[in-house]
Structures are given as structure tokens and as C-alpha cells.
């Protein structure tokens, strides 16, 4: 009963939008129960949104990755000119790019889950019977979901801690760190949606007799 009481406290804390209350509510082990439920439900919601809005399905993560990369390149490019031409340097020019790289990396990982370009032993699995292939793909889905839950819970705690302490990005006056950190649990939710999409495709391919293991291409189309 205490566990579910703590889960209710987490829901109440998020409803209040008070970072201090959220931070305290996420300390007990109930955060893992809440994180599992939230990851599954929000992953299903995002999966539905992807199906309802095909443009997001094809371009959301890639757009975030590209614009993050362009922002990093512009900041570094201007930083070089600012330093060697104008003998000046913006104090945030060395702190913002790593945060943008974090965003680019996590959304890149999410997109490549959908493309299945992460380590998957495709050559080995192709030689397996269809039942074995489905078992391996199911294991992939389970492991990716567990990974997403771990990311959601741990980074929610870090985000709430940062927000409650009013941590500011070094070199800035009023840019909060949690504005960047919150993108990590969000990317994990998107990752869950991609896992659900892949697993739905796997079940459909298994039932229809279609090939289940396909050659993955980095940067390919969905």
C-alpha cells in the first residue's frame, strides 16, 4: 500500500508543477513504478501521434538532430571569429554546445532504434528459423523498453534536482539547465514509441510471412 501511496504522491507532485515537490516525490522506489507506467503510456500516445501525423514520424528526430548540429556549428564558427578577429569570447560559447550535442545524440539514438541500426546481429539472426527471429526481436523490444524506463526515471530525477536548485547554464544569466536536461526523458519516450512501432511491424511480418530481418541502413528512410 505504501508503494502505491508514493506513486499517488508522484502524480500529485507532477500535477502541481512544483520542481521541489517533484524532486522529493521521485526519491522513493515508487519512481520506478511511476516511470514504467509513464513510459509505456506516453510511448503508446506518441506511437498514435506518429501514425496520425506521418510528417512527424519521418522528420521529428532528424529535424531536431540537424538543427542541433547546425546550432553547434554556428556557435563554434562564430566563437572562432569572435576570439581571433574581435579578441572577445562569449562565456556561454563553451557550455551551450555540449548540451546541444547531448540533445543531438539522444534523438539520434532514438531515430536509429526505429531504423534498427544499433547492434542487432542481423547476419546471425537471418539464419535462424522465424520463431527464433521473433524471439530475438521480442527480446530487443523488452531490453529497449527497460533501457528507456531507466533513462526516464534517472533523468527525471536529475532534471527535477536541477530545476529545484535553479541551476543556470554556466556563462549565462538566466538560461536554466533543466531546459536542456528535460529533452533526455522526452527522447526516451520517443524511443519507446519507436520500439512499439518496430514490435508491431515484427508481429505483422511474422503473421503475414514477410521477411523479419532486413538490412539496416544508417541514415536511411523509414
N, C-alpha and C positions, 0 to 999 in steps of 0.2 A: 504493500500500500504506500509505503514511504517513497518508493521509486516513482509511482505514478503521480504522487503528490508533487514531487520535484519536477516531473515533466510538465504538470499543470503550471507550476511556477515559471518555467521557461516560456511557455506560451504567453502567460500574463506579462512577463518582462518584455518580450518582443512586441506585444500589443501596446505597451507603454512607451516604446521607442526611447527608453532611458538607458544609455550605454552603461551606466554604473550598475543598474539592476540586471541588465543582460549579462554583464561580466560575472556577477555573483551567481546568477542562476545557472550558468554554464559550468560551474566548478564541479558539481557532483557527477557521478557516473550516469545519471539520468540524461546527461547531454548526449550520450551515445544512442540512447533510445530515441530521443528527440531528433538527433541528426539523421538516424536511419530512416525514420518516418518522413522527415522533411525532404531528404534527398530523393526518396522513392516517389513521393507525391509530386514534388516540383519537377522531377525528371519526367514523369508522365505528362505533366502540364506542358513542359517545353517540347516534348515529343509531339503533342497535339498541335502546338503552335507551329512547329516546323511543317507539319502536314498541311495546316491551314494556310500558311504563308510560305510557298516554295522559295521565294527570294531569300528569306532568312535561312532556310535550310541550306541553300547553296553558298551564301555570301557572308553570313554573320561573322563567323570566326575569322574568315580570310580578310574581311574588311578591317576588323579590329587589329589583326596582325600587321597588315600593310600600313595602316595609319600610325600604329605604334612605332613601327620601324622607321617610317618617314619622319616622325617627330624626333626620334633618337638621332637620326642622321642630320636633321636640320639643327638641332641643339649643338651637336658636336661640331658641325661645319661652322656655324656662327661663332661658337666658342673659340675656335682656332683664329678666325678673323678678328674677333674682339680682343683676343690676347696679344696677337703679334702685330696687328695693324693699329689698334687703338690703345694698346697697353692697358687693357681693362679685362675683367673677368666677372661674369655673373656668379654669385655664390651658389646658386642652385644648379648650375650647369653640370656639376659632377654628382648631384644627388637625384635629380629627376630621371636621367636616362636609365639607371639601374632599375628603377621602379617601372618604367615603361617596358624595359626588357622582360621583367617579371610577367607583366601582362601579356606581352607577345608570346612568351614561352608557354604559359599555361593555356592560352587559347589555341596555340599551335598544337599542343599535346591533345587538346580536345578534338580538334579537327582531324588529326591523324588517327584518333581512335575510330572515327567514322570511316576513314579510308583504310583502316587496318594495316597501316604501315609501321606500327610498332612491332617488336619481336614476336613472331607468331609461328615459326617453324612450319611454314606453308609447304615446303618440299616434303617434309616428313609426314604431314597430315594428309597430303594428297594421296599417298599410298595406302592410307587406312580405309577400312570399309565405311560406308555412310554413317552407320550408327556410331562408330568411333569418332568420326569427324564432328558429328553433332555433339557428342560428349565433350570433346575438346573445346568447341565453340561455346558450349554452355559453361564450361569451367572458366573460359575467358570472361564471359559476361559476369559471372559471380565475382571473380577476382577484381575486375574493373569496378564493379559496384562497391565492393568492400574498400577498395582504394579511394573511391570518390567520397565515401562516408568518412573515412579517416581525414581526408583533406578538408571536408566541410566542417567537421567538429573542431579540429585543431586550429584551422584558420579563422573560424568564427570566434574562438576564444582569443586569438591574437588580435583580431580586428576590434573586438569589444574592449580588450585591455588598452589598445592604442587610443580608441575613442574616449574612453573614460578618463584617461590621463591627458587628454588634449595634446597628444604628440604631434608636433609640427615637423614637416619635412625640413631637414637642415638646409639653411641658406634661404629660406622663405620666411615671410611674416605671418601668413595665415592659411597656408596650404596644409591640410591635415593628412597625416599618413594613412588614416583609415580609408580615405577616399580611394587609395590605390589598393590597400590590402583586401577590401571587400570584393574586389574583382576575382580573387582566387576562389573563394567558396562559390561564387556565381559561375565561374568556369567549370567547377566540379559538378554543378547542377547540369550544365550543358553537356558535360562528359557523360553523365548518367543518361540523359536523353539520347545521346548517340549510341550508348551501349544498348538501350532498349530498342532503338531502331535496328541496329545490327542483329540483335537476337530475334526480332520479329522477321527480318529477312531470312535468317537461318532456318527458322521453323517453316516459313513459306517454301523455301528452296527444298527442304527435306521432304515436305509433303508432296510437292509438285515434281520431284525427281530431277530438279535442276542442279547444276554443279554447285557445291557448297564452299569449296576452297578456290578462290580466284587470285590471280596475280595482283598484288598491291603495287600501286604506283604513287610515289611521293609527289605531292602537288597535283595529283590527278583530279578529275571531276567526280562529283557524287553520282 
